[in-house]
Amino acid sequence: MSIYQGLDYTFIENLHTEIDNLANQLLLSNEKNNSRYIYFMIDYCRKIIEKLDEDIIELTRENENLLVLYEKVVNLVLEQLATTKDFIINRGFKNLEEEIQFFKELKPTILSKLIYYNSIYKIEAKKPWIGERIIESYFNNELSKLKKFFDNNLEFYQYYRTNSTYLDHKYFVRGKHDIKLSLDTCYFESDHSFSTSHDYKTAKILANDLLQVYLEDQLANNRRLISMKNTETSTMGLTWTLSKTDLIELLYALHTLSAFNNGAADIKIIATYFEKTFNIDLGDFYHTFLELRNRKKNPTKFLDVLKEGLLKKMEEHD
């Protein structure tokens, strides 16, 4: 026996229509709420990024010391990452598309700033302060590290640079790692509630792009200094033709006797002046001086030769 037996069929049809309408309204409402949530998440992260950029600019204005500046920026980015993590962990993602967008675009943009500023902090902290040729070699070595990372991750570079999406479900979704896709060991030690297998690598690519520009600028500035020195030296017309060790021995002797500025001139300033004047790169003159001091026989060989040569010249004139 039908449950509709004895009921008005027109009423039943109207009831079905109303139920369908309510279901559609509920579906549309859920889709609208999900859309709002997605845009809310995107807007939240983008505001974080904008605020971060503004704060970094402000810190740049306030701090002339580069190492102090970079340290403050690193701490600032760490704070914003922690805030973003709390937001994501507490709110979650409404769908796979939203999760992929966050780990492919939004998080790497923030994380790349941490990688970049931490990298240039280390580069500046370890940078040699003497000899333009040594500094040039130092920066070229840092560029080589970027090239090595590129070579080791060429396949993913190609995927990312071509805006491919066919592996996004493995690269940028939590818990979907595939060990066959050249995973870094650091991924296994990361917090998987806030990491995917390739979000860090994406951030590293973005940071390396900035690092390359930074290093190339430093090299260009260094080469301008070398060119200026060469121009100044060629104008003077004097070039040191004995060994670097001999000149370093001489400049330390003069510095010891307070021959410049009544002893107020720093050894580094004297060395830089000698380099400009005599068209020579003294390199690590501190280390050379230590080698001179540790000579077992005749540590002042050049000064002794100078003395002998001068006495001989005097005798010839007599």
C-alpha positions as CSV (number, residue, x, y, z in Angstrom):
1,M,0.0,0.0,0.0
2,S,1.5,3.4,-1.0
3,I,2.2,5.9,1.7
4,Y,0.7,8.5,-0.6
5,Q,-2.6,6.7,-0.9
6,G,-5.5,9.0,-0.1
7,L,-3.4,12.2,-0.4
8,D,-3.8,15.0,-2.9
9,Y,-1.2,14.4,-5.6
10,T,-1.0,18.1,-6.4
11,F,-0.1,18.8,-2.8
12,I,2.6,16.1,-3.0
13,E,4.2,17.5,-6.1
14,N,4.2,21.0,-4.5
15,L,5.9,19.5,-1.4
16,H,8.6,17.9,-3.5
17,T,9.2,21.1,-5.4
18,E,9.6,23.0,-2.1
19,I,12.0,20.4,-0.7
20,D,14.1,20.6,-3.9
21,N,14.2,24.4,-3.7
22,L,15.3,24.3,0.0
23,A,18.0,21.8,-0.9
24,N,19.3,24.0,-3.7
25,Q,19.3,27.1,-1.5
26,L,21.2,25.2,1.2
27,L,23.7,24.0,-1.4
28,L,24.2,27.5,-2.8
29,S,24.6,28.8,0.8
30,N,27.3,26.3,1.6
31,E,29.1,27.1,-1.7
32,K,28.9,30.8,-0.9
33,N,30.2,30.3,2.6
34,N,33.1,28.2,1.3
35,S,33.9,30.8,-1.3
36,R,33.8,33.5,1.4
37,Y,36.1,31.4,3.6
38,I,38.6,30.9,0.7
39,Y,38.7,34.6,0.0
40,F,39.0,35.3,3.7
41,M,42.0,33.0,4.0
42,I,43.6,34.5,0.9
43,D,43.0,38.0,2.0
44,Y,44.3,37.3,5.5
45,C,47.6,35.9,4.1
46,R,48.0,38.7,1.6
47,K,47.5,41.3,4.3
48,I,50.2,39.5,6.4
49,I,52.5,39.7,3.4
50,E,51.7,43.4,2.8
51,K,52.2,44.2,6.5
52,L,55.5,42.3,6.5
53,D,56.8,44.3,3.5
54,E,55.9,47.5,5.2
55,D,57.6,46.6,8.4
56,I,60.7,45.5,6.6
57,I,60.9,48.9,4.8
58,E,60.5,50.7,8.2
59,L,63.2,48.6,9.8
60,T,65.5,49.5,6.8
61,R,65.0,53.2,7.6
62,E,65.7,52.7,11.3
63,N,68.8,50.5,11.1
64,E,72.0,51.5,9.3
65,N,73.9,48.4,10.6
66,L,73.1,45.7,8.0
67,L,73.6,42.8,10.4
68,V,71.3,44.3,13.0
69,L,68.7,45.0,10.3
70,Y,68.8,41.4,8.9
71,E,68.5,39.9,12.4
72,K,65.5,42.0,13.2
73,V,63.8,41.1,9.9
74,V,64.4,37.4,10.5
75,N,62.8,37.6,13.9
76,L,59.9,39.6,12.4
77,V,59.3,37.0,9.7
78,L,59.4,34.2,12.2
79,E,56.7,35.9,14.2
80,Q,54.5,36.3,11.2
81,L,55.0,32.7,10.2
82,A,54.0,31.6,13.7
83,T,50.9,33.7,13.5
84,T,50.0,32.3,10.1
85,K,50.5,28.8,11.3
86,D,48.2,29.2,14.2
87,F,45.5,30.6,11.9
88,I,45.8,27.7,9.4
89,I,45.9,25.0,12.1
90,N,42.9,26.4,13.9
91,R,40.8,27.2,10.7
92,G,41.9,24.3,8.4
93,F,41.2,24.2,4.7
94,K,37.7,24.0,3.2
95,N,38.9,22.1,0.1
96,L,42.0,20.8,-1.7
97,E,42.2,23.8,-4.0
98,E,42.6,26.1,-1.1
99,E,45.2,24.0,0.5
100,I,47.3,23.8,-2.7
101,Q,47.0,27.6,-3.2
102,F,48.3,28.2,0.3
103,F,51.3,25.9,0.2
104,K,52.2,26.7,-3.4
105,E,51.8,30.5,-3.3
106,L,51.1,32.1,0.0
107,K,53.3,30.3,2.5
108,P,56.3,30.2,0.2
109,T,56.0,34.0,-0.3
110,I,56.4,34.5,3.5
111,L,58.9,31.8,4.0
112,S,61.1,33.0,1.1
113,K,61.7,36.3,3.1
114,L,63.0,34.3,6.0
115,I,65.4,32.2,3.8
116,Y,66.6,35.3,1.9
117,Y,67.3,37.6,4.9
118,N,68.9,34.7,6.9
119,S,71.1,33.9,3.9
120,I,72.4,37.5,3.4
121,Y,72.9,37.8,7.2
122,K,75.3,34.8,7.1
123,I,76.9,36.1,3.9
124,E,77.6,39.5,5.3
125,A,78.7,38.1,8.7
126,K,81.3,35.9,7.0
127,K,82.4,38.3,4.3
128,P,86.1,39.0,4.2
129,W,86.9,42.7,4.7
130,I,90.2,43.0,2.9
131,G,91.3,42.6,-0.7
132,E,88.8,43.2,-3.5
133,R,90.0,40.0,-5.3
134,I,89.2,37.9,-2.3
135,I,85.8,39.5,-1.9
136,E,85.0,38.8,-5.5
137,S,86.0,35.2,-5.1
138,Y,83.8,35.0,-2.0
139,F,80.7,36.3,-3.8
140,N,81.3,34.1,-6.8
141,N,81.5,31.1,-4.5
142,E,78.1,32.1,-3.1
143,L,76.7,32.3,-6.6
144,S,78.0,28.8,-7.3
145,K,76.0,27.5,-4.4
146,L,72.8,28.9,-6.0
147,K,73.8,27.2,-9.3
148,K,74.3,23.9,-7.4
149,F,70.8,24.1,-5.9
150,F,69.4,24.8,-9.4
151,D,71.2,21.8,-10.9
152,N,70.1,19.5,-8.1
153,N,66.5,20.5,-8.5
154,L,66.2,21.1,-12.2
155,E,63.1,19.0,-12.7
156,F,61.1,20.8,-10.0
157,Y,62.4,24.2,-11.3
158,Q,61.0,23.3,-14.7
159,Y,57.7,22.3,-13.2
160,Y,57.4,25.4,-11.1
161,R,58.6,27.9,-13.7
162,T,56.2,26.6,-16.3
163,N,53.2,26.9,-13.9
164,S,52.4,23.2,-14.2
165,T,49.7,21.8,-11.9
166,Y,49.6,18.0,-12.6
167,L,51.6,17.1,-9.5
168,D,50.2,19.8,-7.2
169,H,48.2,17.1,-5.3
170,K,51.6,15.5,-4.3
171,Y,53.8,18.6,-4.0
172,F,51.4,20.9,-2.1
173,V,49.0,18.8,-0.1
174,R,49.9,17.7,3.4
175,G,50.6,14.0,4.0
176,K,50.8,13.3,0.2
177,H,54.6,13.1,-0.1
178,D,56.1,10.8,-2.7
179,I,59.7,9.7,-1.9
180,K,60.3,9.2,-5.6
181,L,60.0,13.0,-6.2
182,S,63.5,13.8,-4.8
183,L,62.5,14.8,-1.2
184,D,64.9,16.8,1.0
185,T,65.7,15.2,4.3
186,C,64.5,18.3,6.1
187,Y,61.0,17.5,5.1
188,F,60.8,14.4,7.3
189,E,61.9,16.6,10.3
190,S,59.4,19.3,9.6
191,D,55.9,19.9,11.2
192,H,53.7,18.0,8.7
193,S,50.6,19.9,10.0
194,F,52.1,23.1,8.4
195,S,54.3,21.6,5.7
196,T,54.1,19.8,2.4
197,S,56.9,18.0,0.5
198,H,57.7,21.0,-1.7
199,D,56.5,24.3,-0.1
200,Y,60.0,24.9,1.3
201,K,61.7,24.1,-2.0
202,T,59.3,26.6,-3.7
203,A,60.3,29.3,-1.1
204,K,63.9,28.5,-1.7
205,I,63.5,29.1,-5.4
206,L,61.9,32.5,-4.7
207,A,64.7,33.4,-2.1
208,N,67.4,32.3,-4.5
209,D,66.1,34.6,-7.2
210,L,66.5,37.5,-4.8
211,L,69.9,36.2,-3.6
212,Q,71.2,36.1,-7.1
213,V,70.3,39.8,-7.6
214,Y,71.9,40.7,-4.3
215,L,75.1,38.8,-5.1
216,E,75.4,40.2,-8.6
217,D,75.0,43.8,-7.2
218,Q,77.7,43.1,-4.6
219,L,80.0,41.9,-7.4
220,A,79.3,44.9,-9.5
221,N,80.0,47.3,-6.7
222,N,83.3,45.4,-5.9
223,R,84.4,45.6,-9.5
224,R,83.7,49.3,-9.6
225,L,86.1,49.7,-6.6
226,I,88.7,47.6,-8.4
227,S,88.3,49.8,-11.5
228,M,88.6,53.0,-9.4
229,K,91.7,51.7,-7.7
230,N,93.3,50.8,-11.0
231,T,92.4,54.2,-12.5
232,E,93.9,56.0,-9.5
233,T,97.0,53.9,-9.5
234,S,97.6,54.3,-13.3
235,T,97.4,58.1,-12.8
236,M,100.1,57.9,-10.1
237,G,102.2,55.7,-12.2
238,L,103.8,53.6,-9.4
239,T,103.5,49.9,-9.2
240,W,105.0,47.7,-6.5
241,T,107.2,45.1,-8.2
242,L,108.6,43.2,-5.3
243,S,106.6,40.5,-3.4
244,K,103.5,41.2,-1.3
245,T,105.2,39.7,1.7
246,D,107.9,42.4,1.4
247,L,105.4,45.2,1.3
248,I,103.4,43.8,4.2
249,E,106.6,43.6,6.3
250,L,107.3,47.2,5.5
251,L,103.8,48.5,6.3
252,Y,103.8,46.7,9.7
253,A,107.2,48.2,10.5
254,L,105.9,51.7,9.7
255,H,102.7,51.1,11.6
256,T,104.7,49.9,14.6
257,L,106.8,53.1,14.6
258,S,103.6,55.2,14.4
259,A,104.7,56.6,11.1
260,F,101.2,57.7,10.0
261,N,98.9,60.1,11.8
262,N,101.1,59.9,15.0
263,G,100.1,56.2,15.3
264,A,96.4,56.8,15.0
265,A,96.1,55.2,11.6
266,D,94.7,51.6,11.7
267,I,96.7,48.9,10.0
268,K,93.8,48.2,7.7
269,I,93.7,51.8,6.5
270,I,97.4,51.8,5.9
271,A,97.1,48.5,3.9
272,T,94.3,49.9,1.8
273,Y,96.4,53.0,1.1
274,F,99.4,50.9,0.1
275,E,97.1,48.8,-2.2
276,K,95.8,51.9,-4.0
277,T,99.2,53.6,-4.2
278,F,101.2,50.7,-5.5
279,N,98.5,48.9,-7.5
280,I,98.6,45.7,-5.6
281,D,96.1,43.4,-3.8
282,L,97.7,42.5,-0.4
283,G,95.1,39.8,0.3
284,D,94.9,38.5,3.8
285,F,97.8,40.6,5.2
286,Y,97.0,39.6,8.8
287,H,97.7,36.0,8.0
288,T,100.9,37.0,6.1
289,F,102.1,38.9,9.2
290,L,101.5,35.8,11.3
291,E,103.7,33.8,8.9
292,L,106.4,36.5,9.1
293,R,106.3,36.4,12.9
294,N,106.6,32.6,12.9
295,R,109.7,32.5,10.7
296,K,112.4,30.6,12.6
297,K,115.2,32.4,10.6
298,N,115.3,36.1,9.9
299,P,111.7,37.2,10.4
300,T,112.6,40.7,9.2
301,K,114.4,39.6,6.0
302,F,113.1,42.4,3.8
303,L,114.0,45.1,6.3
304,D,117.5,43.7,6.7
305,V,117.9,43.7,2.9
306,L,116.8,47.4,2.9
307,K,119.3,48.3,5.5
308,E,122.1,46.5,3.8
309,G,121.2,48.1,0.4
310,L,121.1,51.6,1.9
311,L,124.4,51.2,3.7
312,K,126.0,50.0,0.5
313,K,124.6,53.0,-1.4
314,M,126.1,55.3,1.2
315,E,129.5,53.6,1.0
316,E,129.5,54.0,-2.7
317,H,128.9,57.7,-2.4
318,D,131.7,58.0,0.1
